[in-house]
């Protein structure tokens, strides 16, 4: 049975983290409005967006490509949260929590990509 993309655990977690990043960046300094805030929000929302877009493409190969893009965005945000910690915008505790969750997403995206590769 074909599942809706919104039912995938990786999509749910990615969406939840995008919301978390939006809320977290509300407390960043105003001078980051067009810098790190925008970059983090784009990276965080890019993950579920690319999963959603890929699932609505015409074939599995295209879906797989968008899962790869989502994985790249997860890699981007790993650096952005690291930078945010070192700039003093987030605590070590928040950094470690987000890092762990994004590493889980990366593993889940890798597994989704492997699953899609079997269907190509």
Helices and strands as residue ranges (DSSP letters): G 5-7, H 9-25, G 30-32, H 36-55, H 60-86, H 92-119
